[in-house]
Amino acid sequence: MDRQRLLNALQTQAIETPAFIYDEAQLIQDAQLALDAIEGDRTHLLFAMKSFSVPGGLRAIASVADGFHASSLFEAKLGRGILGPRRPIHLTTPGIRPSDAAELFELCDLVSFNSMEQWAQFRERAVGVTECGLRVNPRLSNIADERYDPCRRHSKLGASIEDVRETLRADPEQFDGLTGLMFHTNCDALDTAPLLDTVRYLDQHLSSLLKQLRWIDLGGGYLFFGDDECAEASDGQGPRAFRCGRTRRRAADLKGLNQALDLLRSHYDLRIYLEPGASISRRAGIIVSSVVDLVRSNGRTVAVLDTSVNHMPEVLEFNSIPDVLGDLDYGGHRYLLAGATCLAGDVFGECAFTDPLEIGSRVFFLDAGAYSMVKANFFNGVNMPSIYSFNSDGVLTLDRAFVYEDFLEYCGGLQHVHS
Ligand SMILES: Cc1ncc(COP(=O)(O)O)c(C=O)c1O
């Protein structure tokens, strides 16, 4: 992918910072990579909107993906608005409000209930309106940090396989009306071996149930790109010039995925869905910021930017290391990059550049498309990044600039303030 073209456009065209740029061609390329990975009979790609929900970008993704995965009423409504009436939306959420249920079931073609209790609560209202599934939790943990491990102890995400088996034995009628199963058990994994382990486990323990069903959803959590593409997409200085974030150390290994698909196809007659988020959205987003101050502090130079970790909350939530354009492994002019808020820990990390930074210098955060804008907020009244699209003709277009009134509305206060 020609990231250099986008970077050139960002150097030459005047944009307001902070800015979030999404690259339509990159979204399409990464959706295509995911689609190629699952290619085959009765297999469908759903994009998980929770990672990125800029409408213009969703339209680009929808040119490749079959449909979307939604986590809430608002996402489902947005997804329907992009996809039109006929393409699939799958919903899973631990929290369905009774007042939202009817609209959700109308909007979504597939709903995976998060627990046997949630299924019991909504079964009568859902059957016949939507295709009902159950989220199961195999409790096969793949992630060291339990803050984002769906298989952690006391997890709220999905009915445990033991409970499902026990209910199947004791009261099989409880499964009447269910047509599918889903699981989601990983995060940012390049190796799909755990997916195969999970499918084997389900095949071993829930085979009789799977034989009665029409579909299975294998969740997201896997990346279909690797370091090779990352290097090609860099600024031409080669991969060693970049610090790679928490995700990319090698190319994606799809052997487990292929074997899992073969197993499911040979043992069952199921439609198969995959619903990646970050794999499609991460590389397509860039946050552009400007240096607003350079401060000496205990022998280091702190570059204060006009963005904040609140525009990339996973920097604090999960200690993820942002990829900064031009960051050198060795030498150069070193800076601590910090955000513009009062939070002492609003710090992105240390970076080094060939040329010294000055007030007004641009700092580019690469691979910032996933879980950034969907989680961004107005903390300290620092403005949200303006949203720009970059299309395949090389044109940068402003989709949305946020203004003071947006902040005021967000705070719930329009009517209380003197105009
Ligand atoms: C149910 C479900 N599906 C899909 C995803 C997308 O995961 P990722 O963005 O890691 O691919 C998530 C992420 O939390 C999820 O909870």
The ligand as a Gaussian input file, in Angstrom:
#p B3LYP/6-31G(d) Opt

LIG

0 1
 C      -17.321000     -10.052000      20.025000
 C      -16.195000      -9.366000      19.342000
 N      -16.036000      -9.536000      18.008000
 C      -15.026000      -8.936000      17.345000
 C      -14.115000      -8.127000      17.997000
 C      -13.017000      -7.469000      17.206000
 O      -11.764000      -7.780000      17.708000
 P      -10.447000      -7.222000      17.009000
 O      -10.609000      -5.767000      16.788000
 O       -9.364000      -7.534000      17.993000
 O      -10.297000      -7.992000      15.739000
 C      -14.238000      -7.932000      19.386000
 C      -13.288000      -7.082000      20.125000
 O      -13.335000      -6.863000      21.274000
 C      -15.314000      -8.568000      20.068000
 O      -15.484000      -8.399000      21.393000

